Amino acid sequence: GAGARLLSLAPLRFVGRISYSLYLVHWPVASFGRQLFPFAEGWEFFLGGVATSLLFAVAIYALVEAPCRRWLGTVPRALVASAAGLTVLAALAGTILALGGFPQRVEARVLRMLTYVHYRPNEAFRTGTCFLGPRETAESLRSDLCLPARRPLAVLWGDSHAAHYYAGLEPLFAARGYALGQLTASGCPPLPGIAIPTRPNCAGFNDFALAEILRLKPQLVVMAGFWSVDQAWLDALEGVLSRLDAAGIRAVVLGPGPVFRRSVPLILADRQRAGDRGVTSGDELSAGVVEEIDAAVQAVVTRVPGGARYVPVLETICPQRQCPLAADHVPLFFDNAHLTAHGAQVFSRALIGRILP
């Protein structure tokens, strides 16, 4: 039948031959890939993972599986190899049980850092309430919680690079008498009119957010996002700042924060394994990219008439490009750019004087 003819095609037969190797490698590729590329979109991550898994599977099949199959071609050899393998595994298992594991192999502080690789920021970001996921629309926002009725009111508007400040900024705003609202959505910088192909709900979210801000007329809007030097984005930023100024609303634009070449908990764990207790880093920064964005966004904010102000986050929290990675034995970032709740508190204390001078 058609199914049999399809399965007899050479590419499918080849995938069948390497299927066991493919099974062995796909999960490590997925696990380590997510740590190395935390911001990869779903389809990009899937296609990259499939391609990488196929490459590894082909290599393992050719270099390990096929030679082993040839060597184990006779029954006596297969029996000897199986017995030897079982003996080694049994000895290893017995040793581990006798020693109660190998707790000495990784120090407690290294393990503590590594737990942050799996950090979930849902509570700090207020996910599903005031920080929307990729598939959620503006109707999912809890306006009663996200836009307090108290005055004076400030509103934090943007994507995850705005949401990650909320846990740190809210108590500092409260100490100065402000209620802090939050209008944030994954992958949606605060740029009405800009279409984000990977986030089709951004357009509706930003239209809703701007309409609510113009309706409520808060005393201050704090805008943050994973900015770009794309000219359309910069023009959109200039346009929204002009609209806020025309409505008599003060705006503060937070510049980009540090972006590291890999996950900060992994940097810290590797350092501590090597006996390095240092908790600042400049050599791990993604050089050039953030500085270019910083300059472009600052130029836009500076040239817009009115009272919009720019806060250079990188300069403020990473003097001389030396960025704190941990404080009080807790990582300040849980991946290569997003703040933990503790990181939000530490950096917000440094930023608040520029946001509310």
C-alpha positions, 0 to 999 in steps of 0.5 A, a space after each residue: 500500500 501507500 504506507 509501505 511505499 512511503 516507509 520504504 523511501 531511502 530517507 525514512 529508512 535512514 532515519 529508522 537506522 539512526 533512530 536509537 541514536 536519535 532517541 539518545 541525543 534528542 533530550 540532552 540537545 533540548 535541555 542544553 539548547 534551552 539554556 544556551 538559547 533562552 530567547 529562541 522562538 518555538 519554531 526556531 528552537 524546534 528546527 534547530 533542535 531537530 537539525 542538531 539532533 540529526 547531526 549528533 545521531 548520525 555521528 554516534 551511529 557511524 562512530 559508535 553504534 555501527 562499529 559495535 554492532 559489527 564487533 558484537 555480531 557473534 553470540 559469544 561476543 554479545 554475551 561477554 560484552 553484556 556480562 561485562 557491562 552488567 558487572 560494571 553497572 552493578 559495581 558502580 551502583 553498589 559503590 554509589 549506595 555504599 557512599 550514599 551518593 557523591 555529595 562531595 563532587 559538587 559543593 552546596 553553593 554550586 548546586 544552589 547556583 544551578 537551581 536558578 537555571 530552572 527559576 520560574 519568575 511567574 510570581 515576580 513577573 505576575 504572569 497571567 495577571 499583569 504579564 501576558 503570555 504569547 497566546 494571551 490577549 489584552 482581555 486577560 489583563 486583570 485591570 483591577 490589579 494591574 491599574 490601581 485606582 490610587 493616586 499618584 499613579 505610575 505605570 510600568 509598560 513593556 515586555 518581559 524586560 519591563 516586567 522583571 523590574 516590577 518586584 523591585 520597583 513597586 515597594 520603592 514607588 510605594 515608599 514615595 507615595 506612588 501606586 505602580 501599575 503594570 501593563 506588560 506582555 511577553 515579547 511586546 515592547 511598548 511600541 504601538 503600531 509595530 507588528 511582531 510576527 512571532 507575537 501577533 497579540 502585541 498589536 492589540 495589547 499595545 493599542 489597549 495599553 496606550 488607550 488605558 494610559 491616555 484614559 487614566 493619565 498617570 503621573 508617570 509612565 515607565 517604558 522598558 523593552 528588549 529594544 532594537 535599532 530597527 528604524 521602524 521601532 525607533 520611529 514608533 518610540 518617537 511617536 508614542 513619546 510625542 503622544 504621551 507628551 501631548 497628553 501631559 504624561 511624563 515618560 521615563 524610558 529605561 535603556 537596555 540592561 546587560 545581556 550575557 553570552 550565557 546563563 548567569 547561574 551557569 557562569 556563577 557555578 563554573 566560577 565557584 567550581 574553579 574556586 573563583 568567588 568573584 560576582 562581577 563580570 564584564 568579559 561575559 557581556 555580549 559586547 557591542 550589541 547593547 551599546 548600539 541599542 543604548 545609543 540609538 534609543 537614547 538619541 530618540 528620547 533626547 530629541 523628542 520635545 517635552 519631558 521624556 527622560 532616558 535612564 541608561 540602565 547599563 551605565 547605572 548598574 554596570 559601572 565600567 562595564 562590570 556587572 554584578 552577577 550575584 548578591 547575598 549568594 543569590 544570582 541576580 539573573 536567572 538566564 542571560 538577561 532577565 532578573 530574578 526577584 532579588 536582582 530586581 530589588 538590587 538594581 531597582 535601588 540603583 535605578 530609582 533615583 534616576 526614575 524618580 529624581 
